[in-house]
């Protein structure tokens, strides 16, 4: 089972992803540009600006993500996971209005509310334009997703429960279809 969870800055993808992984006993894959920026002693926005001009940063990041997810049985919580992991069983988009996301980022990262609002706006637009340019992926198009959850209305625990229920239903359906195939093979042998 591979579950990919995405959303804009402050949508809760990492918090929800962690809960889903714990509840289903799956590995969590949640690499972030924030971690890479810190290692390079750069601010996140400066690192994003660097990535706008050096597409090899995204390509290397995403290649590592794909390779890790190929091992299977995981929850991937990153911006592009649902688009990059072609064999994902469930793709989830977490939505929250900009004001809610800015409040979360302000609290999480110790920013003033107006600074956080500016930060998420710049970051979201930078990512959108970069992903369109590099991969022709529009992160505002969620037509290929099984679930879109309003993470302002459903807190991380509730959002994770929705995703777990969908995963359990998918696993049950897969089990039923495997059972049907076995029965058909038995009938054919008779």
Residue pairs with C-beta under 8 A, 6 or more apart in sequence:
1 24
1 26
1 72
1 73
1 89
1 90
1 167
1 170
1 171
2 69
2 72
2 73
2 74
2 75
2 76
2 85
2 87
2 88
2 89
2 90
3 20
3 24
3 26
3 74
3 75
3 76
3 88
3 89
3 90
3 92
3 163
3 167
4 75
4 76
4 77
4 78
4 81
4 82
4 85
4 88
4 90
4 91
4 92
5 13
5 16
5 17
5 20
5 75
5 76
5 77
5 81
5 82
5 92
5 94
5 163
6 13
6 77
6 78
6 79
6 80
6 81
6 82
6 91
6 92
6 93
6 94
6 139
7 13
7 93
7 94
7 95
7 96
7 151
8 96
8 101
8 120
8 124
8 139
9 101
9 105
9 119
9 120
9 123
9 124
10 96
10 100
10 101
10 102
10 103
10 104
10 105
10 108
10 116
10 120
11 94
11 95
11 96
11 101
11 151
12 94
12 96
12 104
12 151
12 156
12 159
13 77
13 78
13 94
14 30
14 32
14 77
15 156
16 77
16 92
16 94
16 151
16 156
16 159
16 160
16 163
17 28
17 30
17 75
17 76
17 77
18 28
18 30
18 77
19 156
19 157
19 159
19 160
20 26
20 75
20 160
20 163
20 164
20 167
21 27
21 28
21 74
21 75
23 160
23 161
23 164
24 75
24 164
24 167
26 73
26 74
26 75
27 71
27 73
27 74
27 75
28 74
28 75
28 77
29 65
29 68
29 69
29 74
29 75
29 76
29 77
29 78
29 81
30 76
30 77
30 78
31 61
31 64
31 65
31 78
32 78
33 44
33 47
33 48
33 51
33 61
34 44
36 47
36 57
36 61
37 43
37 44
37 46
37 47
40 47
42 50
44 123
45 119
45 122
45 123
48 122
48 123
48 126
48 127
48 130
49 126
50 57
51 57
51 58
51 130
52 126
52 129
52 130
55 130
55 133
55 134
58 130
58 131
58 134
59 134
62 80
62 84
65 76
65 78
65 80
65 81
65 84
65 85
66 84
66 85
68 74
69 76
69 81
69 84
69 85
69 88
76 85
76 88
79 127
79 131
79 139
80 131
80 135
80 137
80 139
81 88
82 88
82 91
82 92
82 93
82 144
82 145
83 135
83 137
83 139
83 144
89 167
89 170
90 146
90 147
90 163
90 166
90 167
90 170
91 144
91 145
91 146
91 147
92 145
92 146
92 147
92 148
92 149
92 163
93 142
93 145
93 147
93 148
93 149
94 149
94 151
94 159
95 148
95 149
95 150
95 151
95 152
96 104
96 150
96 151
96 152
97 152
98 117
98 120
98 121
99 117
100 151
100 152
101 120
102 113
102 116
102 117
102 119
102 120
103 113
103 116
105 111
105 116
105 119
105 120
106 112
106 113
106 115
106 116
109 116
109 119
111 119
127 139
128 138
128 139
128 140
131 137
131 138
131 139
132 138
142 148
146 166
147 162
147 163
147 166
149 159
149 162
149 163
151 159
154 162
